[in-house]
Amino acid sequence: MLVDSFGRNITYLRISVTDRCNLRCRYCMPQGGISYKVPAEILSFEEICRIARAASCLGVRKLRITGGEPLVRKDLSLLVRELRSIREIDEIALTTNGIYLSEYARELKEAGLDRVNVSLDSLVEDKFEKITRGGKLASVLKGIDALFAARLAPVRINTVLLKGFNDDEIMSFAQLTRTDPIDARFIEHMPTRLGHGACGDDQFFSAREAKEICGRLGRLIPVDRGSRSTARAYRIDGFYGTVGFISPITEPFCRSCDKLRLTSDGVLKSCLHLPHGIDIKEAMRGGATDEDLGRLIEKAVASKPRAHNLLTMPLGRNSENFSMCQIGG
């Protein structure tokens, strides 16, 4: 069992399979993009599986595949299938921008994928194209339909709240849950300097405000997702799906955090906002045994801080110089 120095049981590993993305979201990337790692620096599927097995032997039970955009990584279903063979793993999930889902949803389900989160910040075509710098909303909506067809439901839709951009769409996202198995989740924006110029302090919109707007549609009935859930979930009275609110800035959930992150170039990070990590790839390529990998994972857990270092307000003063593509969303 992995327990950090604050008594938190670590059971969840987020695995970034690439730092590349087919979109250029304004709050994530600078206009000119970022410098990508060369292929030799990126973990192979075999290396990812070896790390996942080592983590599972220590108590990790849930995996999430992220990027960048994970579906730009060729043959991702092969990785899912191999991870599914690890008997200790209870759940494998995927976070994606949805552009390629219509092509891959069925084979991912057949490979053993359990659940999908789709990042979607606008339901208006021209606004979606603006925030993503060229993405096509129709492709994402087609991908969501493909998830239902593949029986990968309920579908979670993650929306980053941006005042003056999509706060007028909160009701529209909540309405998606009226008749379909959709979990609409509203997430407070966490600033980083690489994306900060396009989405600054004046665009911060709290999850509490989003909850108040959703409440106009009906009584919010709490849904128990367990003490470790990052989202406070509710079902609007009479609706089929749920709405959820994730508040890393105004109501941090660090005390229940059970996550480790593995970057695409093989660094284990115990917190998204921790400036350093443990280079497990270097150790593995240098001949580390499985026992050595286990000790490095335990070392990463031991370094997990009590809480992230973002200030509540103002947001910009403590933003950090990385893109989410480089860490894993």
Long-range contacts (C-beta under 8 A, 24 or more apart in sequence): 1-58, 1-59, 2-55, 2-58, 2-59, 2-60, 2-297, 2-298, 2-301, 3-301, 4-270, 4-301, 4-302, 4-304, 5-302, 5-304, 6-255, 6-304, 6-306, 8-255, 8-256, 8-257, 8-258, 8-304, 9-59, 9-258, 10-59, 10-60, 10-258, 10-259, 10-260, 10-301, 10-304, 11-59, 11-60, 11-61, 11-62, 11-258, 12-60, 12-61, 12-62, 12-63, 12-64, 12-228, 12-258, 12-259, 12-260, 13-52, 13-55, 13-60, 13-62, 13-63, 13-64, 13-259, 13-260, 13-261, 13-262, 14-63, 14-64, 14-66, 14-259, 14-260, 14-261, 14-262, 14-328, 15-48, 15-51, 15-52, 15-63, 15-64, 15-65, 15-66, 15-262, 15-328, 16-66, 16-67, 16-68, 16-70, 16-261, 16-262, 16-263, 16-264, 16-327, 16-328, 17-42, 17-43, 17-48, 17-65, 17-66, 17-67, 17-68, 17-70, 17-73, 17-76, 17-79, 17-264, 18-42, 18-67, 18-68, 18-69, 18-70, 18-72, 18-73, 18-264, 19-67, 19-68, 19-263, 19-264, 19-265, 19-325, 19-326, 20-67, 20-68, 20-69, 20-72, 20-325, 21-67, 21-68, 21-69, 21-72, 21-97, 21-325, 22-69, 22-72, 22-97, 22-99, 22-100, 22-135, 23-69, 23-97, 23-99, 23-132, 23-133, 23-134, 23-135, 24-132, 24-133, 24-134, 25-121, 25-131, 25-132, 25-133, 25-195, 26-130, 26-131, 26-132, 26-133, 26-195, 26-198, 26-199, 27-131, 27-160, 27-162, 27-189, 27-191, 27-195, 27-196, 27-198, 27-199, 28-192, 28-194, 28-195, 28-323, 28-324, 28-325, 28-329, 29-194, 29-195, 29-323, 29-325, 30-194, 30-195, 30-197, 30-323, 31-133, 34-194, 34-323, 34-325, 34-326, 37-264, 37-265, 41-265, 41-266, 42-264, 42-265, 43-262, 43-264, 43-265, 43-266, 43-281, 45-75, 45-78, 45-79, 45-82, 47-266, 47-281, 47-284, 48-79, 48-83, 48-262, 49-79, 49-82, 49-83, 49-86, 50-284, 50-290, 50-293, 51-262, 51-280, 51-284, 51-293, 51-297, 52-83, 52-86, 52-89, 53-86, 53-290, 54-290, 54-293, 54-294, 54-297, 55-260, 55-297, 56-86, 56-88, 56-89, 57-88, 57-290, 57-294, 58-294, 58-297, 58-298, 60-88, 60-89, 60-260, 61-88, 61-89, 61-90, 61-91, 62-89, 62-90, 62-91, 62-92, 62-93, 63-89, 63-91, 63-92, 63-93, 64-92, 64-93, 64-94, 64-95, 65-92, 65-93, 65-94, 65-95, 66-94, 66-95, 66-328, 66-329, 67-95, 67-96, 67-264, 67-325, 67-328, 67-329, 68-264, 68-325, 68-328, 69-96, 69-97, 69-99, 69-100, 70-94, 70-95, 70-96, 71-96, 71-99, 71-100, 71-101, 71-104, 72-100, 76-104, 76-108, 77-104, 77-107, 77-108, 77-110, 77-111, 77-113, 78-111, 80-108, 80-111, 80-112, 80-113, 81-111, 81-112, 83-112, 84-111, 84-112, 91-115, 93-117, 95-119, 95-158, 95-329, 96-143, 97-132, 97-135, 97-140, 98-139, 98-140, 98-143, 98-144, 99-135, 99-136, 99-139, 99-140, 99-143, 100-139, 100-143, 101-140, 101-142, 101-143, 101-144, 101-146, 101-147, 102-139, 102-142, 102-143, 102-145, 102-146, 105-143, 105-146, 105-147, 105-149, 105-150, 105-152, 106-146, 106-149, 106-150, 108-150, 108-152, 109-150, 109-151, 109-152, 113-152, 114-152, 115-152, 115-154, 115-156, 116-147, 116-152, 116-155, 116-156, 117-156, 117-157, 117-158, 117-185, 118-143, 118-144, 118-147, 118-155, 118-156, 118-157, 118-158, 119-158, 119-159, 119-160, 119-329, 120-157, 120-158, 120-159, 121-159, 121-160, 121-162, 121-165, 121-166, 122-165, 122-166, 122-169, 123-169, 123-172, 123-173, 124-169, 127-165, 127-166, 131-162, 131-165, 131-166, 148-180, 148-181, 153-181, 154-181, 154-182, 154-183, 154-241, 154-242, 155-180, 155-181, 155-182, 155-183, 156-182, 156-183, 156-185, 157-182, 157-183, 157-184, 157-185, 158-185, 158-187, 159-184, 159-185, 159-186, 159-187, 160-187, 160-188, 160-189, 161-186, 161-187, 161-188, 161-189, 161-204, 161-205, 161-206, 161-207, 161-210, 162-189, 162-199, 162-203, 162-205, 163-202, 163-203, 163-204, 163-205, 164-202, 164-203, 165-203, 167-205, 167-209, 167-210, 167-213, 170-210, 170-213, 170-214, 171-213, 171-214, 171-216, 171-217, 173-243, 174-213, 174-214, 174-217, 174-236, 174-243, 175-217, 176-241, 177-235, 177-236, 177-239, 177-240, 177-241, 177-242, 177-243, 178-236, 178-238, 178-239, 178-240, 178-241, 179-239, 179-240, 180-240, 180-241, 181-240, 181-241, 182-241, 183-233, 183-241, 183-242, 183-243, 183-244, 184-241, 184-242, 184-243, 184-244, 185-231, 185-243, 185-244, 185-245, 185-246, 186-210, 186-211, 186-243, 186-244, 186-245, 186-246, 187-246, 187-248, 188-246, 188-247, 188-248, 188-249, 188-250, 189-249, 189-315, 190-248, 190-249, 190-272, 190-310, 191-310, 191-315, 191-316, 191-319, 192-319, 192-320, 192-321, 192-322, 192-323, 192-324, 193-319, 193-320, 193-321, 194-321, 194-322, 194-323, 195-323, 195-324, 196-316, 196-319, 200-315, 200-316, 201-313, 201-314, 201-315, 201-316, 204-249, 204-315, 206-247, 206-249, 206-250, 207-232, 207-245, 207-246, 207-247, 207-250, 207-251, 208-245, 208-247, 208-250, 208-251, 210-245, 211-243, 211-245, 214-243, 227-256, 228-256, 228-257, 228-258, 248-308, 248-310, 249-310, 249-312, 249-315, 250-312, 252-307, 252-308, 252-310, 254-306, 254-307, 254-308, 255-306, 255-307, 257-304, 260-297, 260-300, 260-301, 261-327, 261-328, 262-328, 263-326, 263-327, 263-328, 264-328, 268-296, 268-297, 268-300, 269-300, 269-327, 270-300, 270-301, 270-303, 270-304, 270-305, 271-304, 271-305, 271-308, 272-308, 272-327, 273-308, 273-309, 273-310, 273-320, 274-303, 274-304, 274-305, 275-320, 278-303
